[in-house]
Amino acid sequence: MALTDDTKQEIQQGYRDVLAGKQIRARYGQRLMIAEIARYMGEITENDGQRTSPASACVVEAGTGTGKTLAYLIAAIPVAKALGKTLVISTATVALQDQIVLKDLPDLKKHSTMDFNWTLAKGRGRYLCMSRLEARLHDEGNGDSDTMPLFLLDGPKSEEPGTRAFFEEMLASYGSRNWDGDRDHWPEQIPDDVWRQVTTDHRQCTNRHCSYFDSCAFFDARKDLDDADIVVANHDLVLADLALGGGAILPEPENALYIFDEAHHLPDKALNHFAASVPLNSTRQWLKQLSQALVKMQPYLPGGSQAAKSLDRIGSASRDVDLVLARVYEEAEQNTGWEFNEERRTAQWRYPEGALPEAMAELSAEARIATANLVRQLGVLADELQGAFDERKEHEIDRETAEAWYPVIGSFHSRAEDQLRLWTAWCEQGGATQGDAAEDSDAGNEQGPKTPSFKSPPPARWAVRQRWDHAEDITLYSSPVLADNLLYSRLWSRAYGAVLTSATLTALGRFDRLNSRAGLPQGSRFLVVPSSFRYAEMATVEVPAMSAMPTDDGFADELIRRLPDLWAGEKATLVLFTSRRQMIQVRDALAPEYPDLIITQDDMAKGEVLRQHCSRVDEGRPSVLFGVASFAEGIDLPGKYLHHVVITRLPFSVPDDPIESSLAEWVTQRGGNPFMEITVPDASIKLVQAVGRLLRTEQDTGRVTILDRRIIARRYGQLLLDALPPFRRIIER
């Protein structure tokens, strides 16, 4: 749809209104980004609401200070409304999701005449389930009760004091509407093991049949979804929706214009989403829990009913799975070249090229058949229980029994499905070609495939063996190595349009890495928006002389010797490590001499670490933060709260990562150089993200110190240095 004059005028006027209303000046990069996104969306052709132009995406790298959120909102909202499409904004983090919903969208609405509404979309697992909360409180007061078996699967009850009081506080807060049931809106961080007890998933949820449906936090949050002009989601939810075929949770891709903010996370999120694992001994313990549940359930089902017969079939299927898992464990234990790390008591084995030994491949096929039968039988019982909710029909099971047991069977069903994903992945042959995926997704489209046909790497397959004091387990894993086919066939080929943006989308100044990992269509367009920062005036990057390289045994001692001089005279310093063990080693050596100075990211929750750091700076006291990878990207400390970033070593990937190793193996087989094609570009992105912690506003100043001399001593070092913002360089030779 070519942009109409009215749409262009709405975009231009909206931008002028926001600038005037917020009393801010126009930014060159922001204007470029608005124009690029509007132009891209205007060039998409359609017929009767369906895209007819080839699949494409608009990729915009926009650094800190660009104001990219405002740029894509102003460009995309008028176009999406004119097209009658839903604008789906997807982020990688809850923090940005909340910022867009609570700050950016209200700001735009307040300061412009644009007419739009929006809603927040999160997965069911982010919300309180009142039925499970009630059952948890019921179980706390009635330890021997068999009538509410929802927490049969949760293991031993917490002995921590205040657990019941915590759940009662949760109930009171939700009942009084002081809390909306969203995990992310609870005042403190809720541990995963606690939250699991009071949330649910699609297999356990009884939906409209639940007695709490009218006050359900999840469905209450979703009620505005169909009428919203803008849906603010996250990458995990978008991928979950695509896995269900698209349109199950969010608008169908064909009717959506997507904005992927923090888009550099999308390929890895996709890999995680389509990975699978099965811990063999833990699964056998789980099968015992299933047998116990069947025994407890039997008295509630009429003899001779379909549900009662299902119990027998599930029991039989469960035993078949247990037998084959025992054989898989024996095969993996005895015929795998385990090399244990004594300290971690863990060993890992990756199957080269994803190829399984013949015996393991045969056992995997047996496990797939047995697990598929268990999934099928659990599904039959779940359907029988669900049928009891229909009050218009007579049913063999009473509603109270169905309400009590449906979530339990749903939980077993869900976990069995997860196990089946692993066995299915272990039985698949090699990698499909990207062209095949394109042809599948473009079937019936005269335009044909829009992406080159080349062989994808086979899936990564590996096993991890762990030893504890009184137990041992072997966990089997599978993951795609690249997300290109998955994203192309499920997302890019179907979406009406998609914009990807982030501060770090290029690696070594090129989009090649993102392009290959995300499987972007051939017709995609790419733009790097220039930053408004005057880097050479605002900051320096320094590489001091060091007596040891990171690969030397004495490097940690050199860090301990040098760091105090580097933070001397500074009020706010961030020291980034690539190894948690080395971070603790250095902290332990320096903390006695510098009490109340160093805070590591492991000392407490992330938010509290940052709060304490800022509090010290506010009081005029110096503060030094020690962090690893998550602090190299996910923190925002503007102005006086950060003046010096110290990077102890270049952020190369861990060499034993099975997915990266599989990718390197594939690149080598194709005649490539995995170090230069994968390792160095990956390190470049992480390094740019790390130095990006320093300058958050146009008023910030400071310095970056890199203690890894490889950045000037190795051939690849110059590439990494040149990919950094153009700080003034101070290099000691």
N, C-alpha and C positions, 0 to 999 in steps of 0.2 A: 504494500500500500504506500504509494507516494505520499509524503507528508503534505497535508492540506495547509493552506495559509492560516486557517484558524488554529490548527495544532501547533504550527511554528510560533504563532503569536502567543499562544498560551504558555509555551515553554519560555519564550523570551520575557514575557511579562512576569511570569512566576519567578524567574531569576532576579529580575529587577526589584520585585516586591520584597523578596527575602533579603537581598542586600540592603535595601533601605530600612526594612523593619528591624533587622538585627544590627544595623549600623556597622556593616563590615564591607570591605572593599572586594571587588571582583578579583579572582585569581586566574592568571593566564591558563594554568594547567586544568583548572576546573572548567573553564569555558571550552577548552579543547575537548575535554571528556564529554561534556554535555552534547557538543556538536557531533562527536564521533558516534555516540550511542543513538542519538536521534537519527542520524544519517543511516546507520546500519538497520535500524528498525523500519525506517521508511523505504528501504530497498527490498524488503521481504514482499513477495507477491503472493496473492491469495485468490481463491475462488470460492465463494459461498462459505467463507470462514476457514477454509482449509488451505494450508500453505502449499503453493505450487512451485516456488523457487527452491533451488537445491538447499539441503541442510547446511547451515553455517553458524558460526559463533563470532561474537565480538569480544576480543581479549584486550583489556586495558590495564597496563601496569601503572599505578599511580602511587607515588611515595607519600610518606607522612607529610601532612601539611597541605595536601591537595584539596581536601574536602570532598573526597570521592563519594561519600554517602549522599550528600546533598546533590552532587552532580548526577548520579544515576537516578535518584528520585525525581528530580525536575525533568530529566530527559524522558524517563520511561512512563511515568504516570499518565501524562496526556495521551501518549501513543497507545498505551494499553487500553485506556478507556475508549478511545476512538475506534479501536479494533474490536472492542467487546471481549477482550481477553483478560484473564486474571494475572496480575503481576505477582509472581512468587519470588520473594527475596529470601535467599538461603545463606546462613552464616555457619562458621565452624564452631563458634563459641557462644555460650549462653550470655556472656557479658555483652557481646555486640548485638545479639538478638534483643536483649532487654533495652539496650541503648537506642536501637532503631524504633522500637515500639513505644518506649516511655519518653524519649527525648526528640529524636530526629523527625519522626512523622508528626507529632504534635507541633513541633516548631514550624514545619513547613505549612501545616494547616493554619496555624495562627498568623503567619506572616505573608500568606498569599491568598489569592481568591480561588485556588484550585479546590475542586469539590471531589473528595474521595473519602472512603472509609477503609479501615484495616482491622485485621485480627491476628492474633498470635497462634501458631500451630506447633504443638509439641507432641511427642509420642505418649501413648497411654502410660508407659512406665515412669513418666515424670510427675504423675498425679496420684493423689491419695485415693485408695479404694475404701470406701466406708464399710463395705461388707467385710473386708479383711481386717480393718481396724476393729470393728465390733467383735469379730471372731477372736482376734488377738486378746482383747480385754476380757472376753468371755473365758478363753482358755486360761488366762492368768488367775481368774477367780475360781475356775472349775477344772482343776488339773486332771481329773479322771474322766472328764466328759468325752463320750464318743459321738455326741450328737452334732458337734461342730468340728469336723476333722480338717479344716482348711490348713492348719499349720503342721499337719502330719509330716510334711516334707522339709520343715525348717530346721530340723536337728534339735539339739538340746536348747532349752530356754536360757536366756541370758541371766546370769546371777548378779549382774551389776545392779547396785542400788539405784532406785529412781526410774527403772525401766517402765514400770506400770504408770508411774506419775508422768513420765514423758508422753506416753500414749494418751493418757487422760488429758494432758495439756493440749495435745494435738487435736483431740476430739472437741474440746471446749473452744479452741481457736477457730476451728472450721465451723462449728455450730453457731458461733457468734459473728461469723463473717469477718473476723479480724485476719483470717488467712484464707486464701483462695484454693488451697489444696495442691498448689504447685510446689514441688520440692525445692525449686530454685528460689522461691520467695519465703521460705522458712528462715527465721532470723539467724540461725546457726547452721553450719554444715551438718547434714544428716549422714552418718556412715552408711555405706552400701548394705552391710548386713542387717542394719536396722530398717532401712527403707524397703528392702525386699519383702519384709514381713507385712507391709501395709500398702503395697501397690500390686498391680496385676498386669496381665498381658491379654492379647486378643483370644487366646485359647482358654483362659480361665474366666474371662468376663462374660456374664450372662446378659449383658446389654439391657434391652428394654424389659427383660423379665426380672431384673434385679429389683428388690424392694427399695433400694436407694437410688434408682435411676433418675428420679425427678430432682434429686439434690447431688447428682454425680459431678465431681469437679471436672473430669475429663469431658463428658458430654456437654457440660455447661460451657466449657471453653471452646468447644467445636460448633456450637449452635449458630455462630455468625459466619462460619466458613463459606457456605454456599453463596451468601450475599455480599461478601467482602470484595472490594476492588483490589486490595493488596493483602496477601497472606505472607506473614513473616515466619519462616520455618528454619530448619537447620539441615545441614548436609545429611546427617544420619536419617532424618525423617524422609527427606526426598528419596534417598536410596532405598529405604524400607518400602516406600510407596511404589517405586519402580520394580522392586522385587515381587510385589503383589500384582504387577501388571500395569501400574500407573492409573491414577484416578480412584484408587481405593481409599486413600486418606486425603490426598491433595487433589487439585484439579487435574484433569487428564493433560499429559504433556502437549497434546495437539492444541489445547485451549489455554496454554500458559506461556507467558513471557517470563523467563527466568533471569534473575540477577544472582550470580554466585559471588558473594563477598568472601574474602579470605579463601579465594578459589584455589590457592596452591595446596590446600589440604584435601581437595576433592578426590584426586586419584588414590591417595593412601586410605582415605575413608572408604572408598569403593572396595579396595583390596580387603580391608578389615571386615567389611560388610559381607563379602562373599567368601571369606575364609571359613574353615570348619575344623573342629577338633573333637576327639573322643578320648577321655582318660579311661583306660581299660579297667583297672581295679575299682576305681570310683564308680564306674558305670555298673559293674557287677554288684557293688553295694547298693546302688540305686535300684537295681532289679529286685533285691531283697526287700527294699522299702515298698516297691510296687506290690510284691507278693503279700506283704503285711497289710497293705491298704485293701487288697482284694478280699482278704479274710475278714477284715473289719466291715467291709461294705456288704458282704453277702447277706447278713440278716435283714438288711433294709430292702432287699429285692425279692419280689414274689417268686417262689419256686417255679421253674419251667418257663419263666418269662424270657423274652429275647435278651434283656439286660443280664439276667442270671446266666444264660448260655454264653454271653459275651465274656463273662468273668472266666469261665473255663477256657475259652479260646485264647484269652489274653495270658492266662497262666501258662498254657502250653507254649505260646509264642515266646514268652519271657524266658522259659527254660531253654528253648532253642537258641536264643540270643546269648544266654549265659554260657552255654556249651561252646559256641563258636568263639566267644571272647576269650575263654580260657585257652583255647588253641592258638588264637592270635597272640596272646600274651607270651605263651611258651615259645612260639616261633620268633617273636621279636626279641625276647630275652636271650635266647640261645644262639641265634644266627645273625646278630647285629654286632658290628665292630665298635662296641661302646668303649669310650675312653673317659673315665670319670675325672672330674676336677675335684680333688680332695676337699678343698675349702667349701665348694658349693654343694658337694655330693650330688652333682647333676652331670649327666652326659647327654649329648645331642648327636643324632645321626641324620644326615641329609641324604636322600636317595638321588644320586647323580642323574641329571636330566629327568628327574621325576619318575624314573623307571623302577618299578618294584620287582624284587626277586620273584621267581615263578611261584614258589610256595606261598609267599605273602599275597601275591595277586589272586591266587585261587581262594585263599581264606577270606580276602576282602570281598570277593564275589559272594561267598557264602554268607558273610556278615551282612552284606547289602540285602540279600534275599530275606534273611531272618528278620532283620530290623524293619524292612518294608512291611512284612506281615504283622509285626507288632504295632507299627504305626496304623496300619489298616484296622486292626481289631480294636485299638484304643479309640480310633475315629468312630467306629460303629457304636461303641458304648457311649461316647460323648453325644452322638446324634440321638441315641435312645433317651438319654437324660434330658437333652434339650427339648425333645418332643413333649416331655411332661410339663413344660411351661405353657403349652398351648391349651388354654382353658376351654376352648371350643370343642376339643376332642377328648374322649375318654382315653386314659392311658394306664398302663400296668403299674407305673411308678407314681407315687404321690409327689406333689410339688415340693414339700418340705425336704424330702430325700434328694430330689433333683437339685434344689438350691444348695444343699450342703455338700453334695458330692461332685457336681459338675465342675467347679473350679479345681478340685483335686485331680480328677481324670484329665481335665484340660492341661494341667501342669505336666503330668506324665506324658500326655500326647505331644506337647510342645517340645519337651526334651528329647523324646524319641525321634521327632522330626529333625532336630538338630543333629542327632547321631547319624541319621540316614543321609544327611547332606555330606558328611565326611566319607561314608562308604561309597556313596555315588561318585564323589570326586575322585576317590582312590581307584574306581573302576573305569573312569573315563580314559579314552585314548588321546594322548598328545594334545597339542593346541590347534584350534581351528584357525583358518586364515581370516584376516580382518575383512578381506573381500567377501568371504562367505557370510560373515556377520552382516555386512552391508547389504548383500543380496537378500538375506532373510528379512531384514528390516524394511527394505525398499520394495518388497514384492508388490507388483502391480503398479509401481511408480514408473512412469515412462522415463524419468530422469536417470534411473538405474543407480548403481552404487556410487557414492560420492567420496569414497576414500580408497586409497591404494590397496591393492591386494598383496599382502606379504605374510609369511608364516609367523605366527605368534609363538612365544616360548611356551614349552609345556608347563603345567602347573608345578609349583614347588610342593614337594612332599617330604616330610621329615618326622622324626620321633624324638621325644625327650624322656629320659629315664631319671626319676628322682628317688632319692633314699631319705627317709626320716628315721628317727630313733626306733620306731616300732612298726614301720610300714614302708611300702615301696609302690611305685606306680610307673606305668609307661603311658604317655599321651601321644596319640597320633594326630598329625596336622596336615592340612592341605590349604593352599592359597593360590589364586592366580598370581602370576609374576608381574603382569602389567594389567591395568584396568582399561586399556584402550578399547577392546572389543565390547566389554560390558557397558562402558559409558556410551560408545557410539550406537550400539544396537538398541539400548534401552532408553537413552536420553537424547543425544544430539540428533539422531535421525528422525525422532518423533516430535521434538519440541518445536513450537511455532517460532521461537527465537530464544537465544541465550546470550547473556553478557557475563563474562568472567573478569573479576577485578581483584587486585591485591597489591600490596607494596612490593611483593617479591614474586614475580611470575617468570622473569628471565633468569637464566643461569649463564654466567660469563657473557652477559650482554645479548643472549639469543633466547628465542622462545622454543627451541628444538626440544628441550627436555619436557616441558609441559605438553607440547604437541604430541610427542610420542606416548607419554604416560596417560594422557587424557583421551587419546584417540579423536582429536578434534577433526571436523570435516575439512575437506580440501578448500572449500570456499570461505574459510574463516579469515577475519581481518585482525590485525595486531597493531597496537599502538603503545608506545612508552611516553607517558606524560611527563614533561620536565618538571622538576621540583621547584618550589618557590624558595627553598633554602639556599642561602649563600654559604655553601659548605666550607670553602677555603677561608672565609672570615670567621666562621662560627666554631670550627673545631680543627684539631690536628689528629693524625694517626701516627703513632710512634712505634718504632721497632728498636728497642734498646739492645745493647750487647749482652749476650748471655754466655755463661761458661758451659752450658749443657743444652743439648737438643732434647725434645720430648721423647725421643726413642732411647735416650741414655738412661742408665740406672739412677744417676744422680740428679735427674730433673726435678723431682719433688723437693729435694734438699735445696736446689737452686731457687725454687719458688718460695720456700720458707725464708730464704735469705733475702730475696729481692722484694717481696710484696710490701713489707713495712715501709721501705723507702718510697714505694709507688703511691701508697695511700697517705703518706705523711703530708700534712697541710691541707688535705682534702676534707670536705664536709660530708660528701656522699659518693661512695664508690661501689661499683658492682664488679665482682670478680667471677668470671664464668669458667667452669671446668667442663671437660667432656667425660670425666669419670667421677662417679659419686664417691668411690673409694678414695681417690686422690683428694677430693674436696675435704673429706672427713680427716684424712691423714694430715693435711696442711692446717686445717682448723685446730685439731688437737695439739699440734706443735706450737701454734701461735697464740691460742686463746689464753693460756696462763700468763703470758707476758702482756697481753692486751685484753684485759677483762672488760666486759660490757662494751665491746666494740664490734665484734663479728657476730652476725646472725646468719645461719645457713637456712636454706629453704626447707630443710627437713625438721627444723626446730619446732614448728607449729604449722597450722593451716596457712595457705598462701596469703590470704587476705590479712591475717594477723601479723605475718612476717612483714608485709609491706606497711601495715599501720604502725608497727613499732619502729620501723626504719624512719618513716616520715615524722613520727613523734619526736624521735631523737634529734632529727635535723631541725625541727621547729623549736626545740629547746636550745639550739646552738651547740649541740654535741655532735661529734663526728660519728658516722655509721658506715660499716662495711658489710655489704650483702655478699654471701657466697651462694652461687646457684649452678645448676646444670641446665640441660637442654630446655626445659619448660620456662626457665627464667630468661633464656636467650631470645624468646619470642613473645611470651605472653604477659609482659608487665609494662606498665605505663607510668613513668616517673618524671614528670616535666619539671623544668626550672631547677630550683635549688635542690630538689630531691635526687638528682643524679648529675654529677659533673665529670665522672671518670669511669670508663668501662675498661676493664682489664680482661683480655682474652688469653688464657693460659696456653692453649694449644689449638691448632686448626681442627674444626669439627668434622673429621672424617668419620664415616659410618663404622659401626662395630663390624669387624671382619667375619664374625661367625653368624651374622644374620642370614637365615636360610633363604629368604626371599631375594635379598640383594645378591647372595652367592649364586642362586639359580639364574638371576638376570646376568651376572658377570659371566657365568658359564655359557649362556646362550650367545652373548655378544662375542665371546672368544671363538665360539664355533663358527660364527659368521665372519671371522677374520678381523674383528674389531679389537680395540684396546679398552677393556672395561675400566681401567683406572682413569683414563682421560675422558671416556664417554659417560661414565656413571659417577665414579667416586669424586672426581674434582668438581664437576658441575653441582653435585649434591652439597659438597662442602661449601661451595661458593654461595649458594642460597642461604645456608645456615649462618655463614659468616656475615652476610649482608643483614640478615635479621638480627644478629647479635649486636652489630655496631649501630643498628637502627634504634636500639634502646636509648642512645645518648640524646639525640635531638628530637624533641616531640613538638616544639612550637618554634616559631620564627625568632623568638627571643632567647632561646637556649644557646648555651656555649659549653665547651668542654673538650675532653680529649679521649682518644681510644689508644690503649697500649696493647700491642700484640707481642707476647713473650715467646712465640714459636718462630724461630729464625728460619724455618723452612720456607717462609713466605718470601724471603729474599735469596735463600741459598739453593732453592730447587727451581727447575725450569718451569714447573706449573705455578710456582709462587707468584710470578709476575701477573699471570692471568687472574689469580685471586685478588691481588692488590688492585689491579686495574678495574675489577668489577665493583669495588667499593665506591661509595660516593666520593667526589673529588675534594676530600679533606686536604689540608696542607700536610705534607709528609715530612717527618723527621726520622731519619734512619741512621743509626749508628753502624758504621762499617767495622 
